[in-house]
Amino acid sequence: MNKRTVINAGPLVALSLLERLDLLPALFREFWIPAPVYAEVIIAGLGRPGAADLSAPQWVAHIRQGPEPDPLLVAELDPGEASVIALARTLLPCTVIIDERRGRRIAHQIYGLPVKGTAGLLAEARRRGLVGDLRPMLYQLKAAGYFLADSVIDAACEAAEDPD
């Protein structure tokens, strides 16, 4: 996994729900939250999971303004995902953390960026011994209303046990 990442709103909210935002500095030397993603979580998401946690100074220091996204990104994705990909392209090598399938596909297939989702991020944390049993964490997210297909949960749990 790259030492640098740009993260979208969904994974930030998921980590907040699990009270595991601490995994970001543990897994990455650099992690960035695009300004539009921060606004989505903090302003549009006021009172919702992640908003209070991300307003703390240690997270504000990771907000970064990126370039204007390509027209393709603006046409195909929401503003947060578009800003994640646009910023990541200026920080190569860089992994993007996006859960939405369309955003992941565009980031990887069109822009050649390495992509992980929340489940993959947690699987990496498990492989590094930063979290305990993964399956209960993923089901906790699902119970909180975070969409995770059972096949994604199974694949993440299998990947968490695989050393490479």
PLY file of the C-alpha trace (Angstrom):
ply
format ascii 1.0
element vertex 164
property float x
property float y
property float z
element edge 163
property int vertex1
property int vertex2
end_header
0.00 0.00 0.00
1.25 3.49 -0.82
2.46 5.67 2.01
0.19 8.48 0.76
-3.59 8.47 0.36
-6.56 10.70 -0.35
-9.78 9.67 1.35
-13.44 10.22 0.49
-16.35 11.02 2.82
-17.82 7.50 3.09
-14.68 5.86 4.45
-14.16 8.78 6.86
-17.68 8.34 8.19
-17.19 4.56 8.45
-13.96 4.94 10.43
-15.69 7.49 12.64
-18.59 5.10 13.28
-16.04 2.51 14.41
-14.15 5.14 16.42
-11.04 4.19 14.41
-9.97 7.36 12.62
-6.64 6.66 14.34
-5.99 4.04 11.65
-5.26 6.72 9.05
-1.99 7.97 10.59
-1.12 4.40 11.58
-1.44 3.15 7.98
-0.23 6.14 5.98
2.70 8.53 6.23
0.50 11.14 4.52
-3.27 11.22 4.23
-5.31 14.00 2.76
-8.93 15.02 2.90
-9.95 17.18 -0.07
-11.67 20.42 0.99
-14.98 19.44 -0.70
-14.98 16.11 1.16
-14.32 17.87 4.45
-17.21 20.26 3.73
-19.46 17.32 2.86
-18.77 15.59 6.17
-18.55 18.63 8.46
-21.02 21.11 7.00
-23.54 19.04 5.04
-23.22 16.24 7.59
-23.58 18.41 10.70
-24.82 16.25 13.55
-24.17 13.04 11.64
-21.39 10.48 12.18
-17.95 11.85 11.45
-18.80 15.55 11.68
-17.76 16.12 15.27
-14.74 13.81 15.08
-13.30 15.43 11.97
-13.60 18.96 13.31
-10.76 18.24 15.78
-7.47 20.07 15.00
-5.51 16.89 14.21
-7.85 16.15 11.28
-8.21 19.75 10.08
-4.45 19.73 9.45
-5.03 17.08 6.74
-7.42 19.13 4.62
-5.99 19.99 1.25
-7.32 21.98 -1.65
-6.79 20.21 -4.94
-7.06 21.22 -8.57
-10.37 21.53 -10.34
-11.50 18.02 -11.36
-11.52 17.02 -15.02
-14.87 17.46 -16.80
-15.22 13.65 -16.94
-15.05 13.47 -13.17
-17.54 16.29 -12.69
-19.97 14.67 -15.15
-19.71 11.15 -13.77
-19.12 11.44 -10.01
-20.23 13.40 -7.00
-18.07 16.38 -5.99
-16.31 14.47 -3.20
-15.20 11.56 -5.34
-14.18 13.89 -8.17
-12.05 15.94 -5.75
-10.43 12.81 -4.30
-9.30 11.64 -7.73
-8.19 15.12 -8.84
-6.09 15.63 -5.71
-4.62 12.11 -5.81
-3.42 12.70 -9.38
-1.26 15.59 -8.12
0.24 13.50 -5.30
1.46 10.41 -7.18
2.19 7.82 -6.04
-1.04 7.86 -4.11
-3.85 5.47 -3.20
-7.46 6.63 -3.17
-9.90 5.42 -0.54
-13.37 5.40 -2.11
-16.26 3.04 -1.42
-18.63 3.88 -4.27
-18.15 1.39 -7.11
-18.35 3.87 -9.98
-15.76 6.17 -8.36
-13.44 3.25 -7.71
-13.75 2.03 -11.28
-13.04 5.46 -12.80
-10.10 6.10 -10.45
-8.52 2.76 -11.33
-9.45 2.17 -14.98
-9.32 5.72 -16.33
-6.66 7.31 -14.13
-4.62 4.24 -13.11
-4.82 5.00 -9.40
-4.55 2.27 -6.78
-7.91 2.04 -5.00
-9.08 0.71 -1.66
-12.42 0.86 0.08
-13.25 0.90 3.76
-13.27 -2.91 3.91
-9.87 -3.11 2.21
-8.47 -0.46 4.51
-9.66 -2.39 7.55
-8.27 -5.64 6.10
-4.86 -3.95 5.78
-5.14 -2.73 9.38
-5.91 -6.31 10.44
-2.91 -7.68 8.53
-0.70 -5.16 10.33
-2.12 -6.09 13.73
-3.80 -2.70 14.25
-7.29 -4.16 14.74
-8.69 -7.40 16.06
-11.23 -9.63 14.34
-12.43 -7.90 11.20
-15.83 -9.52 10.63
-17.50 -8.01 13.75
-16.24 -4.56 12.76
-17.68 -4.86 9.28
-21.01 -6.13 10.62
-21.03 -3.24 13.09
-20.80 -0.86 10.14
-23.55 -2.73 8.33
-25.79 -2.59 11.42
-25.20 1.17 11.60
-26.62 1.49 8.07
-23.36 1.55 6.14
-23.81 -0.44 2.94
-21.51 -3.43 2.73
-22.41 -6.48 0.67
-21.82 -9.82 2.35
-19.48 -10.73 -0.51
-17.36 -7.63 0.28
-17.26 -8.60 3.95
-16.21 -12.16 3.08
-13.52 -10.97 0.65
-12.13 -8.47 3.16
-11.97 -11.08 5.89
-10.19 -13.48 3.56
-7.76 -10.75 2.45
-7.07 -9.83 6.08
-5.72 -13.31 6.73
-3.66 -13.39 3.54
-0.11 -12.12 4.19
0.19 -10.66 0.66
0 1
1 2
2 3
3 4
4 5
5 6
6 7
7 8
8 9
9 10
10 11
11 12
12 13
13 14
14 15
15 16
16 17
17 18
18 19
19 20
20 21
21 22
22 23
23 24
24 25
25 26
26 27
27 28
28 29
29 30
30 31
31 32
32 33
33 34
34 35
35 36
36 37
37 38
38 39
39 40
40 41
41 42
42 43
43 44
44 45
45 46
46 47
47 48
48 49
49 50
50 51
51 52
52 53
53 54
54 55
55 56
56 57
57 58
58 59
59 60
60 61
61 62
62 63
63 64
64 65
65 66
66 67
67 68
68 69
69 70
70 71
71 72
72 73
73 74
74 75
75 76
76 77
77 78
78 79
79 80
80 81
81 82
82 83
83 84
84 85
85 86
86 87
87 88
88 89
89 90
90 91
91 92
92 93
93 94
94 95
95 96
96 97
97 98
98 99
99 100
100 101
101 102
102 103
103 104
104 105
105 106
106 107
107 108
108 109
109 110
110 111
111 112
112 113
113 114
114 115
115 116
116 117
117 118
118 119
119 120
120 121
121 122
122 123
123 124
124 125
125 126
126 127
127 128
128 129
129 130
130 131
131 132
132 133
133 134
134 135
135 136
136 137
137 138
138 139
139 140
140 141
141 142
142 143
143 144
144 145
145 146
146 147
147 148
148 149
149 150
150 151
151 152
152 153
153 154
154 155
155 156
156 157
157 158
158 159
159 160
160 161
161 162
162 163
